[in-house]
């Protein structure tokens, strides 16, 4: 779990408390929104998560 927190802080530049909150959401609910934006950037972010050994998907925002 600390690895996921570290990835969020390292790659996304999140503060520790935000990274911890999202890591716990992933742990408890199986998923969390860690990035939003244009499709190309989301693809880059998803590929980065895969390189870190984490699962990531891209979904269209329902809002």
PQR file with spaces between the fields and no chain letter, atoms N, CA, C, O and H, PARSE charges and radii, in Angstrom:
ATOM       1  N    UNK     1       0.821   -1.193    0.000 -0.4000 1.5000
ATOM       2  CA   UNK     1       0.000    0.000    0.000 -0.0000 2.0000
ATOM       3  C    UNK     1       0.864    1.255    0.000  0.5500 1.7000
ATOM       4  O    UNK     1       0.506    2.255   -0.622 -0.5500 1.4000
ATOM       5  N    UNK     2       1.990    1.209    0.688 -0.4000 1.5000
ATOM       6  CA   UNK     2       2.865    2.376    0.694 -0.0000 2.0000
ATOM       7  C    UNK     2       3.467    2.610   -0.692  0.5500 1.7000
ATOM       8  O    UNK     2       3.790    3.746   -1.040 -0.5500 1.4000
ATOM       9  H    UNK     2       2.280    0.396    1.194  0.4000 1.0000
ATOM      10  N    UNK     3       3.623    1.539   -1.489 -0.4000 1.5000
ATOM      11  CA   UNK     3       4.142    1.701   -2.840 -0.0000 2.0000
ATOM      12  C    UNK     3       3.158    2.500   -3.699  0.5500 1.7000
ATOM      13  O    UNK     3       3.562    3.397   -4.439 -0.5500 1.4000
ATOM      14  H    UNK     3       3.361    0.617   -1.206  0.4000 1.0000
ATOM      15  N    UNK     4       1.881    2.176   -3.601 -0.4000 1.5000
ATOM      16  CA   UNK     4       0.867    2.900   -4.375 -0.0000 2.0000
ATOM      17  C    UNK     4       0.875    4.372   -3.959  0.5500 1.7000
ATOM      18  O    UNK     4       0.826    5.257   -4.813 -0.5500 1.4000
ATOM      19  H    UNK     4       1.552    1.447   -3.001  0.4000 1.0000
ATOM      20  N    UNK     5       0.934    4.631   -2.678 -0.4000 1.5000
ATOM      21  CA   UNK     5       1.009    6.002   -2.186 -0.0000 2.0000
ATOM      22  C    UNK     5       2.242    6.708   -2.762  0.5500 1.7000
ATOM      23  O    UNK     5       2.151    7.850   -3.212 -0.5500 1.4000
ATOM      24  H    UNK     5       0.973    3.911   -1.984  0.4000 1.0000
ATOM      25  N    UNK     6       3.377    6.036   -2.746 -0.4000 1.5000
ATOM      26  CA   UNK     6       4.614    6.596   -3.284 -0.0000 2.0000
ATOM      27  C    UNK     6       4.489    6.903   -4.778  0.5500 1.7000
ATOM      28  O    UNK     6       4.951    7.949   -5.235 -0.5500 1.4000
ATOM      29  H    UNK     6       3.451    5.108   -2.381  0.4000 1.0000
ATOM      30  N    UNK     7       3.865    5.995   -5.544 -0.4000 1.5000
ATOM      31  CA   UNK     7       3.674    6.235   -6.982 -0.0000 2.0000
ATOM      32  C    UNK     7       2.838    7.479   -7.198  0.5500 1.7000
ATOM      33  O    UNK     7       3.189    8.318   -8.028 -0.5500 1.4000
ATOM      34  H    UNK     7       3.490    5.146   -5.173  0.4000 1.0000
ATOM      35  N    UNK     8       1.742    7.620   -6.471 -0.4000 1.5000
ATOM      36  CA   UNK     8       0.882    8.788   -6.627 -0.0000 2.0000
ATOM      37  C    UNK     8       1.638   10.076   -6.297  0.5500 1.7000
ATOM      38  O    UNK     8       1.470   11.085   -6.983 -0.5500 1.4000
ATOM      39  H    UNK     8       1.457    6.938   -5.797  0.4000 1.0000
ATOM      40  N    UNK     9       2.464   10.047   -5.259 -0.4000 1.5000
ATOM      41  CA   UNK     9       3.237   11.234   -4.898 -0.0000 2.0000
ATOM      42  C    UNK     9       4.327   11.500   -5.933  0.5500 1.7000
ATOM      43  O    UNK     9       4.546   12.647   -6.324 -0.5500 1.4000
ATOM      44  H    UNK     9       2.600    9.227   -4.702  0.4000 1.0000
ATOM      45  N    UNK    10       5.006   10.453   -6.373 -0.4000 1.5000
ATOM      46  CA   UNK    10       6.125   10.619   -7.305 -0.0000 2.0000
ATOM      47  C    UNK    10       5.666   11.038   -8.691  0.5500 1.7000
ATOM      48  O    UNK    10       6.200   11.991   -9.258 -0.5500 1.4000
ATOM      49  H    UNK    10       4.828    9.522   -6.056  0.4000 1.0000
ATOM      50  N    UNK    11       4.696   10.344   -9.236 -0.4000 1.5000
ATOM      51  CA   UNK    11       4.286   10.603  -10.612 -0.0000 2.0000
ATOM      52  C    UNK    11       3.379   11.824  -10.718  0.5500 1.7000
ATOM      53  O    UNK    11       3.603   12.698  -11.555 -0.5500 1.4000
ATOM      54  H    UNK    11       4.262    9.570   -8.775  0.4000 1.0000
ATOM      55  N    UNK    12       2.359   11.881   -9.872 -0.4000 1.5000
ATOM      56  CA   UNK    12       1.378   12.959   -9.966 -0.0000 2.0000
ATOM      57  C    UNK    12       1.742   14.181   -9.123  0.5500 1.7000
ATOM      58  O    UNK    12       1.113   15.231   -9.256 -0.5500 1.4000
ATOM      59  H    UNK    12       2.177   11.170   -9.192  0.4000 1.0000
ATOM      60  N    UNK    13       2.740   14.056   -8.266 -0.4000 1.5000
ATOM      61  CA   UNK    13       3.125   15.173   -7.414 -0.0000 2.0000
ATOM      62  C    UNK    13       2.115   15.473   -6.327  0.5500 1.7000
ATOM      63  O    UNK    13       2.005   16.610   -5.870 -0.5500 1.4000
ATOM      64  H    UNK    13       3.251   13.203   -8.158  0.4000 1.0000
ATOM      65  N    UNK    14       1.375   14.454   -5.912 -0.4000 1.5000
ATOM      66  CA   UNK    14       0.344   14.649   -4.882 -0.0000 2.0000
ATOM      67  C    UNK    14       0.988   14.814   -3.516  0.5500 1.7000
ATOM      68  O    UNK    14       2.034   14.226   -3.241 -0.5500 1.4000
ATOM      69  H    UNK    14       1.465   13.530   -6.283  0.4000 1.0000
ATOM      70  N    UNK    15       0.362   15.619   -2.657 -0.4000 1.5000
ATOM      71  CA   UNK    15       0.815   15.649   -1.265 -0.0000 2.0000
ATOM      72  C    UNK    15       0.513   14.300   -0.614  0.5500 1.7000
ATOM      73  O    UNK    15      -0.375   13.570   -1.055 -0.5500 1.4000
ATOM      74  H    UNK    15      -0.488   16.097   -2.880  0.4000 1.0000
ATOM      75  N    UNK    16       1.258   13.984    0.433 -0.4000 1.5000
ATOM      76  CA   UNK    16       1.147   12.676    1.086 -0.0000 2.0000
ATOM      77  C    UNK    16      -0.283   12.368    1.539  0.5500 1.7000
ATOM      78  O    UNK    16      -0.753   11.243    1.372 -0.5500 1.4000
ATOM      79  H    UNK    16       1.979   14.577    0.791  0.4000 1.0000
ATOM      80  N    UNK    17      -0.971   13.350    2.106 -0.4000 1.5000
ATOM      81  CA   UNK    17      -2.323   13.074    2.614 -0.0000 2.0000
ATOM      82  C    UNK    17      -3.295   12.734    1.486  0.5500 1.7000
ATOM      83  O    UNK    17      -4.144   11.859    1.654 -0.5500 1.4000
ATOM      84  H    UNK    17      -0.589   14.264    2.241  0.4000 1.0000
ATOM      85  N    UNK    18      -3.185   13.412    0.333 -0.4000 1.5000
ATOM      86  CA   UNK    18      -4.062   13.112   -0.822 -0.0000 2.0000
ATOM      87  C    UNK    18      -3.720   11.731   -1.382  0.5500 1.7000
ATOM      88  O    UNK    18      -4.616   10.946   -1.691 -0.5500 1.4000
ATOM      89  H    UNK    18      -2.495   14.123    0.197  0.4000 1.0000
ATOM      90  N    UNK    19      -2.429   11.435   -1.514 -0.4000 1.5000
ATOM      91  CA   UNK    19      -1.999   10.127   -2.014 -0.0000 2.0000
ATOM      92  C    UNK    19      -2.488    9.015   -1.097  0.5500 1.7000
ATOM      93  O    UNK    19      -2.905    7.956   -1.566 -0.5500 1.4000
ATOM      94  H    UNK    19      -1.701   12.073   -1.263  0.4000 1.0000
ATOM      95  N    UNK    20      -2.438    9.254    0.208 -0.4000 1.5000
ATOM      96  CA   UNK    20      -2.902    8.255    1.172 -0.0000 2.0000
ATOM      97  C    UNK    20      -4.399    8.040    1.051  0.5500 1.7000
ATOM      98  O    UNK    20      -4.867    6.902    1.092 -0.5500 1.4000
ATOM      99  H    UNK    20      -2.100   10.115    0.589  0.4000 1.0000
ATOM     100  N    UNK    21      -5.158    9.121    0.903 -0.4000 1.5000
ATOM     101  CA   UNK    21      -6.613    9.022    0.756 -0.0000 2.0000
ATOM     102  C    UNK    21      -6.981    8.203   -0.480  0.5500 1.7000
ATOM     103  O    UNK    21      -7.843    7.326   -0.417 -0.5500 1.4000
ATOM     104  H    UNK    21      -4.778   10.046    0.870  0.4000 1.0000
ATOM     105  N    UNK    22      -6.322    8.494   -1.605 -0.4000 1.5000
ATOM     106  CA   UNK    22      -6.621    7.757   -2.841 -0.0000 2.0000
ATOM     107  C    UNK    22      -6.170    6.308   -2.753  0.5500 1.7000
ATOM     108  O    UNK    22      -6.852    5.415   -3.256 -0.5500 1.4000
ATOM     109  H    UNK    22      -5.621    9.206   -1.655  0.4000 1.0000
ATOM     110  N    UNK    23      -5.027    6.066   -2.118 -0.4000 1.5000
ATOM     111  CA   UNK    23      -4.560    4.691   -1.936 -0.0000 2.0000
ATOM     112  C    UNK    23      -5.571    3.893   -1.117  0.5500 1.7000
ATOM     113  O    UNK    23      -5.864    2.743   -1.445 -0.5500 1.4000
ATOM     114  H    UNK    23      -4.473    6.792   -1.709  0.4000 1.0000
ATOM     115  N    UNK    24      -6.103    4.490   -0.061 -0.4000 1.5000
ATOM     116  CA   UNK    24      -7.105    3.801    0.757 -0.0000 2.0000
ATOM     117  C    UNK    24      -8.386    3.556   -0.035  0.5500 1.7000
ATOM     118  O    UNK    24      -9.031    2.520    0.127 -0.5500 1.4000
ATOM     119  H    UNK    24      -5.865    5.424    0.205  0.4000 1.0000
ATOM     120  N    UNK    25      -8.753    4.507   -0.887 -0.4000 1.5000
ATOM     121  CA   UNK    25      -9.942    4.321   -1.722 -0.0000 2.0000
ATOM     122  C    UNK    25      -9.734    3.140   -2.672  0.5500 1.7000
ATOM     123  O    UNK    25     -10.637    2.325   -2.858 -0.5500 1.4000
ATOM     124  H    UNK    25      -8.229    5.348   -1.018  0.4000 1.0000
ATOM     125  N    UNK    26      -8.563    3.049   -3.261 -0.4000 1.5000
ATOM     126  CA   UNK    26      -8.252    1.910   -4.135 -0.0000 2.0000
ATOM     127  C    UNK    26      -8.308    0.617   -3.338  0.5500 1.7000
ATOM     128  O    UNK    26      -8.871   -0.377   -3.796 -0.5500 1.4000
ATOM     129  H    UNK    26      -7.829    3.711   -3.110  0.4000 1.0000
ATOM     130  N    UNK    27      -7.729    0.629   -2.158 -0.4000 1.5000
ATOM     131  CA   UNK    27      -7.676   -0.570   -1.312 -0.0000 2.0000
ATOM     132  C    UNK    27      -9.080   -1.032   -0.904  0.5500 1.7000
ATOM     133  O    UNK    27      -9.375   -2.227   -0.933 -0.5500 1.4000
ATOM     134  H    UNK    27      -7.271    1.436   -1.786  0.4000 1.0000
ATOM     135  N    UNK    28      -9.927   -0.097   -0.530 -0.4000 1.5000
ATOM     136  CA   UNK    28     -11.246   -0.444   -0.010 -0.0000 2.0000
ATOM     137  C    UNK    28     -12.308   -0.617   -1.097  0.5500 1.7000
ATOM     138  O    UNK    28     -13.188   -1.468   -0.969 -0.5500 1.4000
ATOM     139  H    UNK    28      -9.687    0.873   -0.506  0.4000 1.0000
ATOM     140  N    UNK    29     -12.232    0.184   -2.167 -0.4000 1.5000
ATOM     141  CA   UNK    29     -13.269    0.165   -3.195 -0.0000 2.0000
ATOM     142  C    UNK    29     -12.791   -0.429   -4.520  0.5500 1.7000
ATOM     143  O    UNK    29     -13.589   -0.677   -5.423 -0.5500 1.4000
ATOM     144  H    UNK    29     -11.517    0.875   -2.271  0.4000 1.0000
ATOM     145  N    UNK    30     -11.489   -0.653   -4.622 -0.4000 1.5000
ATOM     146  CA   UNK    30     -10.948   -1.257   -5.836 -0.0000 2.0000
ATOM     147  C    UNK    30     -10.620   -0.279   -6.941  0.5500 1.7000
ATOM     148  O    UNK    30     -10.113   -0.679   -7.989 -0.5500 1.4000
ATOM     149  H    UNK    30     -10.841   -0.452   -3.888  0.4000 1.0000
ATOM     150  N    UNK    31     -10.905    1.020   -6.724 -0.4000 1.5000
ATOM     151  CA   UNK    31     -10.623    2.016   -7.752 -0.0000 2.0000
ATOM     152  C    UNK    31     -10.699    3.416   -7.163  0.5500 1.7000
ATOM     153  O    UNK    31     -11.309    3.644   -6.118 -0.5500 1.4000
ATOM     154  H    UNK    31     -11.317    1.344   -5.872  0.4000 1.0000
ATOM     155  N    UNK    32     -10.057    4.351   -7.869 -0.4000 1.5000
ATOM     156  CA   UNK    32     -10.101    5.760   -7.497 -0.0000 2.0000
ATOM     157  C    UNK    32      -9.754    6.583   -8.726  0.5500 1.7000
ATOM     158  O    UNK    32      -9.013    6.125   -9.596 -0.5500 1.4000
ATOM     159  H    UNK    32      -9.562    4.165   -8.718  0.4000 1.0000
ATOM     160  N    UNK    33     -10.274    7.766   -8.798 -0.4000 1.5000
ATOM     161  CA   UNK    33      -9.909    8.687   -9.878 -0.0000 2.0000
ATOM     162  C    UNK    33      -8.663    9.432   -9.425  0.5500 1.7000
ATOM     163  O    UNK    33      -8.700   10.196   -8.460 -0.5500 1.4000
ATOM     164  H    UNK    33     -10.876    8.138   -8.092  0.4000 1.0000
ATOM     165  N    UNK    34      -7.563    9.203  -10.128 -0.4000 1.5000
ATOM     166  CA   UNK    34      -6.306    9.836   -9.744 -0.0000 2.0000
ATOM     167  C    UNK    34      -5.878   10.920  -10.724  0.5500 1.7000
ATOM     168  O    UNK    34      -4.936   11.665  -10.455 -0.5500 1.4000
ATOM     169  H    UNK    34      -7.533    8.582  -10.912  0.4000 1.0000
ATOM     170  N    UNK    35      -6.564   11.012  -11.859 -0.4000 1.5000
ATOM     171  CA   UNK    35      -6.199   12.011  -12.858 -0.0000 2.0000
ATOM     172  C    UNK    35      -7.409   12.305  -13.738  0.5500 1.7000
ATOM     173  O    UNK    35      -8.229   11.425  -14.001 -0.5500 1.4000
ATOM     174  H    UNK    35      -7.330   10.406  -12.078  0.4000 1.0000
ATOM     175  N    UNK    36      -7.507   13.535  -14.181 -0.4000 1.5000
ATOM     176  CA   UNK    36      -8.555   13.957  -15.116 -0.0000 2.0000
ATOM     177  C    UNK    36      -7.910   14.861  -16.145  0.5500 1.7000
ATOM     178  O    UNK    36      -6.922   15.540  -15.865 -0.5500 1.4000
ATOM     179  H    UNK    36      -6.841   14.250  -13.967  0.4000 1.0000
ATOM     180  N    UNK    37      -8.485   14.862  -17.350 -0.4000 1.5000
ATOM     181  CA   UNK    37      -7.977   15.772  -18.358 -0.0000 2.0000
ATOM     182  C    UNK    37      -8.260   15.282  -19.759  0.5500 1.7000
ATOM     183  O    UNK    37      -9.157   14.470  -19.988 -0.5500 1.4000
ATOM     184  H    UNK    37      -9.288   14.310  -17.577  0.4000 1.0000
ATOM     185  N    UNK    38      -7.480   15.791  -20.686 -0.4000 1.5000
ATOM     186  CA   UNK    38      -7.619   15.406  -22.085 -0.0000 2.0000
ATOM     187  C    UNK    38      -7.199   13.947  -22.267  0.5500 1.7000
ATOM     188  O    UNK    38      -6.367   13.428  -21.522 -0.5500 1.4000
ATOM     189  H    UNK    38      -6.752   16.450  -20.500  0.4000 1.0000
ATOM     190  N    UNK    39      -7.789   13.297  -23.272 -0.4000 1.5000
ATOM     191  CA   UNK    39      -7.561   11.875  -23.501 -0.0000 2.0000
ATOM     192  C    UNK    39      -6.074   11.529  -23.649  0.5500 1.7000
ATOM     193  O    UNK    39      -5.611   10.544  -23.075 -0.5500 1.4000
ATOM     194  H    UNK    39      -8.465   13.718  -23.877  0.4000 1.0000
ATOM     195  N    UNK    40      -5.335   12.323  -24.405 -0.4000 1.5000
ATOM     196  CA   UNK    40      -3.914   12.017  -24.609 -0.0000 2.0000
ATOM     197  C    UNK    40      -3.155   11.978  -23.288  0.5500 1.7000
ATOM     198  O    UNK    40      -2.323   11.097  -23.072 -0.5500 1.4000
ATOM     199  H    UNK    40      -5.712   13.123  -24.872  0.4000 1.0000
ATOM     200  N    UNK    41      -3.444   12.939  -22.398 -0.4000 1.5000
ATOM     201  CA   UNK    41      -2.769   12.946  -21.100 -0.0000 2.0000
ATOM     202  C    UNK    41      -3.198   11.754  -20.255  0.5500 1.7000
ATOM     203  O    UNK    41      -2.383   11.174  -19.537 -0.5500 1.4000
ATOM     204  H    UNK    41      -4.120   13.655  -22.573  0.4000 1.0000
ATOM     205  N    UNK    42      -4.475   11.385  -20.339 -0.4000 1.5000
ATOM     206  CA   UNK    42      -4.949   10.232  -19.570 -0.0000 2.0000
ATOM     207  C    UNK    42      -4.290    8.941  -20.052  0.5500 1.7000
ATOM     208  O    UNK    42      -3.978    8.058  -19.253 -0.5500 1.4000
ATOM     209  H    UNK    42      -5.137   11.856  -20.922  0.4000 1.0000
ATOM     210  N    UNK    43      -4.084    8.840  -21.362 -0.4000 1.5000
ATOM     211  CA   UNK    43      -3.391    7.670  -21.901 -0.0000 2.0000
ATOM     212  C    UNK    43      -1.954    7.622  -21.399  0.5500 1.7000
ATOM     213  O    UNK    43      -1.448    6.555  -21.049 -0.5500 1.4000
ATOM     214  H    UNK    43      -4.338    9.557  -22.011  0.4000 1.0000
ATOM     215  N    UNK    44      -1.302    8.774  -21.364 -0.4000 1.5000
ATOM     216  CA   UNK    44       0.066    8.843  -20.832 -0.0000 2.0000
ATOM     217  C    UNK    44       0.090    8.432  -19.363  0.5500 1.7000
ATOM     218  O    UNK    44       0.957    7.666  -18.940 -0.5500 1.4000
ATOM     219  H    UNK    44      -1.713    9.640  -21.648  0.4000 1.0000
ATOM     220  N    UNK    45      -0.869    8.947  -18.583 -0.4000 1.5000
ATOM     221  CA   UNK    45      -0.929    8.609  -17.158 -0.0000 2.0000
ATOM     222  C    UNK    45      -1.204    7.125  -16.947  0.5500 1.7000
ATOM     223  O    UNK    45      -0.585    6.500  -16.086 -0.5500 1.4000
ATOM     224  H    UNK    45      -1.573    9.570  -18.925  0.4000 1.0000
ATOM     225  N    UNK    46      -2.122    6.554  -17.722 -0.4000 1.5000
ATOM     226  CA   UNK    46      -2.430    5.128  -17.592 -0.0000 2.0000
ATOM     227  C    UNK    46      -1.214    4.277  -17.941  0.5500 1.7000
ATOM     228  O    UNK    46      -0.923    3.300  -17.251 -0.5500 1.4000
ATOM     229  H    UNK    46      -2.625    7.061  -18.422  0.4000 1.0000
ATOM     230  N    UNK    47      -0.508    4.638  -18.998 -0.4000 1.5000
ATOM     231  CA   UNK    47       0.701    3.901  -19.368 -0.0000 2.0000
ATOM     232  C    UNK    47       1.753    3.997  -18.273  0.5500 1.7000
ATOM     233  O    UNK    47       2.456    3.024  -17.998 -0.5500 1.4000
ATOM     234  H    UNK    47      -0.745    5.431  -19.558  0.4000 1.0000
ATOM     235  N    UNK    48       1.864    5.155  -17.653 -0.4000 1.5000
ATOM     236  CA   UNK    48       2.822    5.317  -16.556 -0.0000 2.0000
ATOM     237  C    UNK    48       2.455    4.406  -15.390  0.5500 1.7000
ATOM     238  O    UNK    48       3.327    3.774  -14.795 -0.5500 1.4000
ATOM     239  H    UNK    48       1.294    5.945  -17.877  0.4000 1.0000
ATOM     240  N    UNK    49       1.164    4.338  -15.061 -0.4000 1.5000
ATOM     241  CA   UNK    49       0.747    3.453  -13.966 -0.0000 2.0000
ATOM     242  C    UNK    49       1.082    2.006  -14.301  0.5500 1.7000
ATOM     243  O    UNK    49       1.499    1.250  -13.424 -0.5500 1.4000
ATOM     244  H    UNK    49       0.455    4.852  -15.544  0.4000 1.0000
ATOM     245  N    UNK    50       0.909    1.614  -15.549 -0.4000 1.5000
ATOM     246  CA   UNK    50       1.255    0.250  -15.967 -0.0000 2.0000
ATOM     247  C    UNK    50       2.750    0.012  -15.800  0.5500 1.7000
ATOM     248  O    UNK    50       3.158   -1.060  -15.354 -0.5500 1.4000
ATOM     249  H    UNK    50       0.571    2.228  -16.262  0.4000 1.0000
ATOM     250  N    UNK    51       3.574    1.002  -16.154 -0.4000 1.5000
ATOM     251  CA   UNK    51       5.029    0.844  -15.996 -0.0000 2.0000
ATOM     252  C    UNK    51       5.402    0.684  -14.526  0.5500 1.7000
ATOM     253  O    UNK    51       6.380    0.009  -14.204 -0.5500 1.4000
ATOM     254  H    UNK    51       3.242    1.873  -16.516  0.4000 1.0000
ATOM     255  N    UNK    52       4.632    1.299  -13.635 -0.4000 1.5000
ATOM     256  CA   UNK    52       4.865    1.146  -12.201 -0.0000 2.0000
ATOM     257  C    UNK    52       4.291   -0.173  -11.675  0.5500 1.7000
ATOM     258  O    UNK    52       4.445   -0.490  -10.496 -0.5500 1.4000
ATOM     259  H    UNK    52       3.837    1.847  -13.897  0.4000 1.0000
ATOM     260  N    UNK    53       3.634   -0.936  -12.542 -0.4000 1.5000
ATOM     261  CA   UNK    53       3.060   -2.215  -12.133 -0.0000 2.0000
ATOM     262  C    UNK    53       1.661   -2.104  -11.557  0.5500 1.7000
ATOM     263  O    UNK    53       1.177   -3.044  -10.926 -0.5500 1.4000
ATOM     264  H    UNK    53       3.508   -0.678  -13.500  0.4000 1.0000
ATOM     265  N    UNK    54       1.004   -0.971  -11.765 -0.4000 1.5000
ATOM     266  CA   UNK    54      -0.352   -0.772  -11.254 -0.0000 2.0000
ATOM     267  C    UNK    54      -1.351   -0.883  -12.397  0.5500 1.7000
ATOM     268  O    UNK    54      -1.016   -0.607  -13.549 -0.5500 1.4000
ATOM     269  H    UNK    54       1.397   -0.207  -12.277  0.4000 1.0000
ATOM     270  N    UNK    55      -2.561   -1.282  -12.084 -0.4000 1.5000
ATOM     271  CA   UNK    55      -3.627   -1.320  -13.077 -0.0000 2.0000
ATOM     272  C    UNK    55      -4.203    0.076  -13.223  0.5500 1.7000
ATOM     273  O    UNK    55      -4.307    0.825  -12.251 -0.5500 1.4000
ATOM     274  H    UNK    55      -2.833   -1.506  -11.149  0.4000 1.0000
ATOM     275  N    UNK    56      -4.576    0.417  -14.451 -0.4000 1.5000
ATOM     276  CA   UNK    56      -5.201    1.713  -14.700 -0.0000 2.0000
ATOM     277  C    UNK    56      -6.101    1.602  -15.914  0.5500 1.7000
ATOM     278  O    UNK    56      -5.784    0.909  -16.880 -0.5500 1.4000
ATOM     279  H    UNK    56      -4.492   -0.192  -15.241  0.4000 1.0000
ATOM     280  N    UNK    57      -7.214    2.286  -15.850 -0.4000 1.5000
ATOM     281  CA   UNK    57      -8.124    2.331  -16.981 -0.0000 2.0000
ATOM     282  C    UNK    57      -8.487    3.789  -17.255  0.5500 1.7000
ATOM     283  O    UNK    57      -8.336    4.662  -16.400 -0.5500 1.4000
ATOM     284  H    UNK    57      -7.472    2.849  -15.065  0.4000 1.0000
ATOM     285  N    UNK    58      -8.967    4.019  -18.468 -0.4000 1.5000
ATOM     286  CA   UNK    58      -9.431    5.349  -18.851 -0.0000 2.0000
ATOM     287  C    UNK    58     -10.927    5.240  -19.090  0.5500 1.7000
ATOM     288  O    UNK    58     -11.387    4.371  -19.831 -0.5500 1.4000
ATOM     289  H    UNK    58      -9.089    3.310  -19.162  0.4000 1.0000
ATOM     290  N    UNK    59     -11.670    6.118  -18.466 -0.4000 1.5000
ATOM     291  CA   UNK    59     -13.116    6.142  -18.645 -0.0000 2.0000
ATOM     292  C    UNK    59     -13.555    7.554  -18.924  0.5500 1.7000
ATOM     293  O    UNK    59     -12.968    8.508  -18.413 -0.5500 1.4000
ATOM     294  H    UNK    59     -11.296    6.824  -17.864  0.4000 1.0000
ATOM     295  N    UNK    60     -14.591    7.694  -19.738 -0.4000 1.5000
ATOM     296  CA   UNK    60     -15.157    9.008  -19.991 -0.0000 2.0000
ATOM     297  C    UNK    60     -15.858    9.486  -18.733  0.5500 1.7000
ATOM     298  O    UNK    60     -16.531    8.716  -18.049 -0.5500 1.4000
ATOM     299  H    UNK    60     -15.068    6.919  -20.153  0.4000 1.0000
ATOM     300  N    UNK    61     -15.694   10.746  -18.445 -0.4000 1.5000
ATOM     301  CA   UNK    61     -16.332   11.339  -17.272 -0.0000 2.0000
ATOM     302  C    UNK    61     -17.839   11.323  -17.442  0.5500 1.7000
ATOM     303  O    UNK    61     -18.348   11.747  -18.480 -0.5500 1.4000
ATOM     304  H    UNK    61     -15.147   11.372  -19.001  0.4000 1.0000
ATOM     305  N    UNK    62     -18.552   10.845  -16.448 -0.4000 1.5000
ATOM     306  CA   UNK    62     -20.011   10.732  -16.514 -0.0000 2.0000
ATOM     307  C    UNK    62     -20.700   12.072  -16.300  0.5500 1.7000
ATOM     308  O    UNK    62     -21.896   12.205  -16.558 -0.5500 1.4000
ATOM     309  H    UNK    62     -18.138   10.500  -15.605  0.4000 1.0000
ATOM     310  N    UNK    63     -19.950   13.063  -15.830 -0.4000 1.5000
ATOM     311  CA   UNK    63     -20.555   14.368  -15.536 -0.0000 2.0000
ATOM     312  C    UNK    63     -20.772   15.185  -16.753  0.5500 1.7000
ATOM     313  O    UNK    63     -21.273   16.306  -16.662 -0.5500 1.4000
ATOM     314  H    UNK    63     -18.979   12.955  -15.620  0.4000 1.0000
